[in-house]
């Protein structure tokens, strides 16, 4: 019977060590590129502009304005990516940055209810696309409409369809 030891040493072969070292070298190079890019005044001002756009998007309730700001942010983010700087995630990508006021939720709910009355049987994604909003943005107002028995649903999850009550 062969004798086994309780502590077997895991040895990495030379190829794995080389691959790990190359990955570290690439990470160091990428960090150096980002550091040089951040020293560029144009990049610094662009990063500041992206932050300002994020604040403006959080402050406005106008969907047209939000879409316009998102487009501008996309262009600036693309420039930053080309310069080797990874821009911070936008509010829509990282979730909400704060609570919406009850008035904003009610206004969104009113527009959702009007849309459901005009277009019964649509799924959440279709409604969100028609109203130029994110499905996460419409979740709370729609839940309030359902709880208030102003909207009824059929189906589950992504197959859920909304009808006026």
Order of alpha helices (4+ residues) and beta strands (2+ residues): alpha-alpha-alpha-alpha-alpha-beta-alpha-alpha-beta-beta
